C-alpha cells in the first residue's frame, strides 16, 4: 500500500472511533473509551508513527547522501550551516543526537539498498525463438538458498518451462524457455519474477536483474521495513546486532558466501522480530552473529577489554560524575551486585527467614530510588574490599580480591544498605 494511503486509512479508522476531537479534550475522550478501543487507538497511533518514521529515515538518508564530504561546502548540511548530516537532521526533528544519528544510519542503509536494487534492474528483449520453438531467455529473481541456473526449451506447441534457479544474495538465473510460461525462482523471503513467455518461434520481452550487481546483506531489512513488517527501531536493532559481515584471511572484503549467510540471518530475524522486544532483538542478533562468526567473538572481547576505562569529572555546578566502560566479565560482576541488592524490590515468590523478610521489607520501604540504592551498594562494596584487603587491591592482586568480591556480592541479597 502507498504510504499516504496507509496513513489515510489509519487516520480514518481512528477518527471513526474517536471523532475529530480537539487536542485539549483528547485525554478526556481517550478515558471515555473502552479497554479494547484504547488498545486499538494506541495501535493506530503507533502505525502512524511508524509510517512517519519511515519517511523521516528516508529523508535522513537523502540528507546524508547530499552532505557527503566530497560535496564540500556545497553539501546540504554545510549549506544550511551544519557540520554534518546528523547535526542538520537533529535540528529539523528536534531530537537527541543519538536519535538523529540512528535516523541517519538507518537512512544510509536504505539508500545503499535502493541504489543496489536500482542498479540491478534492467529491461531487455528476450532472444527470438527459433523455428523449432525454442524461446528466448528469461530470469527469476529472489532471496533464496543458492545460485541456480535452470534452463528449459520450448516446444512447437508453445509448451515448456523456464525454471529460474534458487537465487542467493538477490539473484538466481534461468535461461531459455520463453516458449511457455517461465517458472519463478524460489526465494526464502519472496519469489522471483516470472521468466519470459511466448509462442512457437518467438519470445516476449522479459525484465530481470544484472547478475553482476551485489545486493547488500541487509536488503531483507529494507524490504521488510518498506512493507511495514518491521519498525525502524527493529531494523536498527537487527542491523547493529548483526554488524557487518567480516572479512577473513587475506581478503579485505567479505566473501559472497559470508554476505549470503548474513542476508539469510537478517531475513530470519525479521520473522522472529514480531515475537520479541527491540532489546531482545538486539541480543538475539548478537547471538546469531557470534554463532555465524565464532572467530570474531575473541576479537570483539579483546576490543571490549581494551576499551575499558574509568573517567570522572565535575560539571559546571560542581557535581561529580563518573563514567565507566566495563569489559564483559566485570560488567557481569557489577550487575550481580546491583541485582542482588535490588532483588527485594523486584517482587515474585520467595522463601526467606523472618530476618531476611524483615530486611527485604525495610528495603522495599526505603525512600531511596533504585539508582541511589545501586550507588550506595557499589560504594559500600568498594569500601568493604578496600578496607579488608587494602594491600592486595593496591598491588592489583585481582585473584584474592575476586573471591572477596564474590562473597560480598552473595551477601548483598539480604542487605539493606
C-alpha positions in Angstrom: 0.0 0.0 0.0 1.2 3.5 -0.8 2.4 5.3 2.4 -0.1 8.2 2.2 -3.0 5.8 1.6 -1.8 3.8 4.6 -1.8 6.9 6.7 -5.3 8.0 5.5 -6.8 4.6 6.2 -5.3 4.6 9.7 -6.4 8.1 10.4 -9.9 7.4 9.1 -10.1 4.4 11.5 -9.0 6.5 14.4 -11.5 9.2 13.6 -14.4 6.8 13.3 -13.7 5.6 16.8 -12.9 8.9 18.5 -14.2 11.6 16.2 -12.3 14.7 15.2 -11.5 15.9 18.7 -9.6 19.0 19.8 -6.2 18.3 21.3 -7.2 19.8 24.7 -10.0 17.2 25.1 -8.1 14.3 23.7 -7.3 12.9 27.2 -11.0 13.1 28.2 -12.1 11.4 25.0 -9.5 8.6 25.4 -10.6 8.0 29.0 -14.2 7.5 27.9 -13.2 4.7 25.5 -13.4 1.0 26.5 -10.2 -1.1 27.0 -10.3 -2.6 23.5 -10.9 0.8 21.9 -7.9 2.3 23.8 -5.7 -0.6 22.6 -6.9 0.0 19.0 -6.3 3.7 19.3 -2.8 3.2 20.6 -2.0 0.7 17.9 -3.3 3.1 15.3 -1.1 5.9 16.7 1.9 3.5 16.6 1.1 2.7 12.9 1.0 6.4 12.1 4.3 7.0 14.0 5.9 4.1 12.1 4.8 5.5 8.7 6.1 8.9 9.7 9.4 7.5 10.9 9.9 5.6 7.7 9.5 8.9 5.8 11.9 10.5 8.3 14.6 7.9 7.9 14.4 8.0 4.1 14.7 11.8 4.3 17.7 11.5 6.6 19.3 9.1 4.2 18.9 11.6 1.4 20.3 14.4 3.6 23.3 12.2 4.4 23.7 11.4 0.7 23.8 15.1 -0.2 26.0 16.0 2.7 29.0 13.8 1.9 32.4 15.2 2.4 33.1 15.1 -1.3 30.4 17.8 -1.7 32.4 20.2 0.4 30.7 23.5 1.3 28.1 22.9 -1.3 26.7 19.9 0.5 23.3 20.1 2.1 24.4 20.1 5.7 27.2 22.7 5.1 24.9 24.9 3.1 22.5 25.0 6.0 25.2 25.9 8.5 25.7 22.4 10.0 28.9 20.3 10.3 27.3 17.1 9.1 24.0 15.3 8.3 23.4 14.2 11.9 23.5 17.8 13.1 21.1 19.0 10.4 18.7 16.2 11.0 18.8 16.8 14.7 17.9 20.5 14.2 15.0 19.6 11.9 13.4 16.9 14.0 14.2 18.4 17.4 15.6 15.1 18.8 18.6 14.0 20.7 21.8 13.5 18.8 21.5 9.7 19.4 18.1 9.6 17.7 19.3 11.8 14.8 22.4 9.5 14.4 20.1 6.5 14.3 17.9 8.1 11.7 20.9 8.9 9.5 22.5 5.4 10.0 19.2 3.8 9.0 18.6 6.2 6.1 22.1 5.5 4.7 21.4 1.7 4.7 18.1 2.3 2.9 19.8 4.4 0.3 22.5 1.8 -0.2 19.9 -0.9 -0.7 17.8 1.1 -3.0 20.7 2.1 -5.2 21.8 -1.5 -5.5 18.3 -2.6 -6.4 18.0 0.2 -9.0 21.4 -0.8 -10.5 20.3 -4.4 -10.7 17.1 -3.7 -12.6 17.2 -3.7 -16.3 14.7 -4.3 -19.1 15.6 -6.0 -22.3 14.2 -8.1 -25.0 14.3 -11.9 -24.8 16.1 -13.6 -27.6 13.9 -14.5 -30.6 12.9 -18.2 -30.7 14.0 -20.5 -33.5 11.7 -22.3 -35.9 11.8 -25.4 -33.6 10.0 -23.4 -31.0 12.9 -22.7 -28.6 12.1 -19.5 -26.7 14.2 -16.6 -25.5 16.0 -16.1 -22.3 14.1 -15.2 -19.1 15.2 -14.8 -15.5 13.9 -15.4 -12.0 15.0 -13.3 -9.0 14.5 -13.5 -5.3 16.2 -14.1 -2.0 17.0 -17.8 -2.0 19.2 -20.7 -1.0 22.0 -20.9 -3.6 23.0 -19.9 -7.1 20.7 -21.5 -9.7 20.9 -21.8 -13.4 17.8 -23.6 -14.7 17.1 -23.9 -18.3 14.2 -25.1 -20.4 13.3 -25.4 -24.0 10.0 -24.5 -25.7 8.2 -27.0 -27.9 6.5 -26.2 -31.2 3.1 -26.2 -29.4 4.3 -23.5 -27.0 4.8 -25.7 -24.0 7.9 -25.8 -22.0 9.2 -24.1 -18.8 11.9 -21.8 -17.6 12.9 -22.8 -14.1 15.0 -20.0 -12.6 17.2 -21.5 -10.0 17.2 -20.5 -6.4 18.9 -17.1 -6.0 21.4 -16.0 -3.4 22.3 -12.5 -2.5 19.4 -11.3 -4.6 19.6 -13.1 -7.9 19.0 -16.5 -9.3 19.1 -17.0 -13.1 17.4 -19.4 -15.5 17.9 -19.4 -19.3 15.6 -20.3 -22.2 12.0 -21.4 -22.0 10.3 -18.4 -23.5 8.0 -20.8 -25.4 5.7 -21.3 -22.5 5.3 -19.7 -19.1 8.5 -19.3 -17.1 8.5 -20.6 -13.5 9.6 -18.2 -10.8 12.9 -18.7 -9.0 12.2 -19.7 -5.4 13.2 -17.3 -2.6 13.5 -17.6 1.1 11.9 -14.2 1.5 10.0 -13.8 -1.7 9.6 -15.4 -5.1 11.4 -14.4 -8.2 9.8 -12.7 -11.2 8.4 -14.9 -13.9 10.6 -15.6 -16.9 9.5 -14.7 -20.5 6.6 -16.4 -22.1 5.6 -16.7 -25.8 4.5 -18.9 -28.6 6.4 -21.1 -31.0 9.1 -19.2 -32.8 9.3 -16.1 -30.6 9.9 -14.9 -27.1 8.4 -11.9 -25.4 10.1 -9.0 -23.5 11.3 -10.0 -20.1 12.5 -7.9 -17.2 15.4 -9.0 -14.9 18.4 -8.0 -12.8 22.0 -7.5 -13.6 23.8 -10.6 -12.3 27.0 -8.6 -11.7 25.4 -6.3 -9.1 25.9 -7.3 -5.5 22.9 -6.7 -3.2 23.8 -5.5 0.3 23.4 -8.1 3.0 20.8 -6.0 4.8 18.4 -6.0 1.8 15.8 -8.2 3.6 15.6 -5.5 6.3 15.0 -2.7 3.8 12.2 -4.8 2.1 10.6 -5.6 5.4 10.7 -2.0 6.6 9.1 -0.7 3.4 6.5 -3.4 3.6 5.7 -2.5 7.2 6.7 -5.9 8.6 9.3 -4.3 10.9 9.6 -0.9 12.5 12.6 1.4 12.1 13.7 0.5 15.6 13.6 -3.2 14.8 15.6 -2.6 11.6 18.2 -0.7 13.5 18.4 -3.3 16.3 19.0 -6.1 13.8 21.4 -4.0 11.7 23.5 -3.1 14.7 23.2 -6.5 16.4 24.5 -8.4 13.3 27.1 -5.9 12.4 28.9 -6.0 9.0 29.9 -9.4 7.6 33.6 -9.9 8.5 36.5 -10.2 6.1 38.6 -13.2 6.8 42.0 -14.4 5.6 43.9 -12.2 3.2 40.7 -10.6 1.8 39.8 -7.0 2.7 36.2 -7.6 1.9 33.7 -10.3 3.0 33.2 -13.2 0.6 30.0 -13.7 -1.3 29.2 -16.7 0.9 29.6 -14.6 4.0 27.3 -11.9 2.6 24.8 -14.6 1.7 24.8 -16.0 5.3 24.4 -12.6 6.8 21.5 -11.9 4.5 19.7 -15.1 5.3 20.3 -14.4 9.0 18.7 -10.9 8.6 15.7 -12.5 6.9 15.3 -15.0 9.7 15.5 -12.2 12.3 12.8 -10.3 10.5 10.5 -13.3 11.0 11.4 -13.6 14.7 11.1 -9.8 15.4 7.3 -10.0 15.8 7.7 -12.1 18.9 10.3 -10.1 20.9 11.0 -6.7 22.1 13.6 -4.4 20.5 16.0 -5.1 23.4 15.6 -8.8 23.0 16.1 -8.5 19.2 19.4 -6.8 19.7 20.6 -9.6 22.0 19.3 -12.2 19.6 21.0 -10.6 16.7 24.3 -10.6 18.6 23.9 -14.3 19.5 23.3 -15.1 15.8 26.4 -13.0 14.9 28.6 -14.9 17.4 27.3 -18.2 16.1 28.0 -17.3 12.5 31.4 -15.8 13.2 32.9 -17.6 16.2 36.4 -16.3 15.2 35.1 -12.8 15.7 34.0 -13.5 19.3 37.5 -13.3 20.6 38.3 -10.2 18.6 35.2 -8.4 20.0 36.1 -9.5 23.5 39.6 -8.1 23.1 38.3 -4.8 21.7 35.8 -4.6 24.6 38.6 -5.3 27.2 40.9 -2.8 25.6 38.2 -0.1 25.7 37.6 -0.4 29.5 38.0 2.9 31.3 37.1 5.0 34.3 36.7 8.7 33.8 35.5 11.3 36.3 34.8 15.0 36.1 32.8 17.9 37.6 30.1 19.7 35.8 29.5 23.5 35.9 27.7 23.1 39.3 30.5 21.2 40.9 28.6 17.8 40.8 30.9 14.8 40.5 30.4 12.5 37.5 31.9 9.1 36.8 31.7 7.3 33.5 32.7 3.6 33.4 33.2 1.4 30.3 33.5 -2.1 31.5 34.5 -5.4 29.9 32.1 -8.3 29.9 33.5 -10.1 33.0 33.5 -7.2 35.3 30.1 -5.9 33.9 28.6 -9.3 35.0 30.0 -8.8 38.5 28.7 -5.3 38.7 25.3 -6.5 37.5 25.3 -9.2 40.2 25.8 -6.6 42.9 23.0 -4.4 41.6 20.6 -7.3 41.1 21.3 -8.9 44.4 20.8 -5.6 46.2 17.6 -4.7 44.4 16.1 -8.2 44.4 13.6 -7.4 47.3 12.1 -4.7 45.1 11.5 -6.9 42.1 8.7 -9.0 43.5 8.0 -12.6 43.0 7.7 -15.6 45.4 10.4 -16.1 47.9 11.4 -18.5 50.7 13.0 -16.4 53.4 13.7 -16.5 57.1 12.0 -13.9 59.4 15.2 -11.9 59.5 15.5 -11.9 55.7 11.9 -11.0 55.3 12.3 -8.0 57.7 15.4 -6.8 55.8 13.5 -7.1 52.5 10.6 -5.2 53.8 12.9 -2.5 55.0 14.5 -2.2 51.6 11.1 -2.1 49.9 10.0 0.7 52.1 13.3 2.5 51.7 12.7 6.1 50.4 15.8 6.0 48.2 15.4 5.4 44.5 16.8 2.3 42.8 19.6 4.3 41.3 20.5 5.7 44.7 20.5 2.3 46.3 22.6 0.9 43.5 25.1 3.8 44.1 25.3 3.1 47.8 25.7 -0.7 47.1 28.7 -0.1 44.9 30.3 2.4 47.2 29.8 0.0 50.2 31.2 -2.9 48.2 34.3 -0.8 47.3 34.8 0.3 50.9 34.5 -3.3 52.2 37.1 -4.6 49.7 39.5 -1.7 50.2 39.4 -1.8 54.0 39.7 -5.5 54.3 42.3 -6.1 51.5 43.8 -2.7 51.0 47.2 -4.1 50.4 46.2 -6.6 47.8 44.0 -4.2 46.0 46.6 -1.5 45.8 49.1 -4.0 44.2 46.5 -5.1 41.7 46.3 -8.7 43.0 42.9 -9.4 41.5 42.9 -13.1 42.3 42.5 -12.7 46.0 40.2 -9.7 45.6 37.8 -11.6 43.3 37.0 -14.1 46.0 36.2 -11.3 48.4 34.1 -9.6 45.8 32.1 -12.8 45.2 31.4 -13.1 49.0 30.3 -9.5 49.2 28.0 -9.9 46.2 26.4 -13.1 47.7 25.8 -11.3 51.0 24.0 -8.3 49.3 20.8 -10.2 48.8 19.7 -9.7 52.4 21.5 -6.4 52.8 19.5 -3.1 53.4 22.4 -0.7 52.6 
